[in-house]
């Protein structure tokens, strides 16, 4: 099958929102890995006085990671799926958290405006039709020197890591998701990772989008070589934009 995009993908996430947290909870290390990627942003003061954009927040797992590591930050959490946001919004959150429904490419139209001190994007970029356009949007809303952390299924490029990912999806994730009526979404999940950039290729894409200090860091456990944190900064002085 081909991957899902735009309205079809949002509708699939809407349908899956009722069981999404249950499937996430079955993934060892899922929440701990998100917190690790947030810590890798290296933001100071528990986030006090900082604005952070949580792009592609889903049911709020990434938002929870941000609030645990940066309890004093103002967090704007954005997702295109109304169903996922309904689940997220029903949970208890600190006063500094706000949810907004918007595609990642439509932040300005939804009233989400920078500058942000950091953008955190978990499991987002392989799901968008135009990753370069989303990177441009992120660049535009980041403050000069602002930080980006992308927490994503980006394969290392080694055949063994692709085989492990396919084995986990076909042997565990897809059978359960199919019983729950969400097989199409989780087939997309498998295929979108296989078809997306490798971690080095995505890092190159980020550099091409005028970010600097780009680093790729692995995550531990069974996802080593499958899930990575890609870190970057918007330059303090954007020499290309100044020309």
ABEGO torsion letter per residue (X at the ends): XBBBBEAAAAAAAAAAAAAAAAAAAABBGAAAAAAAAAAAAGBBGGGBGBBBBBBGAEAGAAAAAAAAABAABBBBBBBABAAAAAAAAABBBBAABBBBBBBAAAAAAAGBBOBBABBBBBGAAAABABAAAAAAAAAAABBBGBBBBBBBBBBAGBAAAAAAAAAAAAAAAAAAAAAAGAAAAAAAAAAAAAABBBAAAAAAAAAAAGBBGBBBBBBBEAABGABBBBBBBBBABBAAAAX
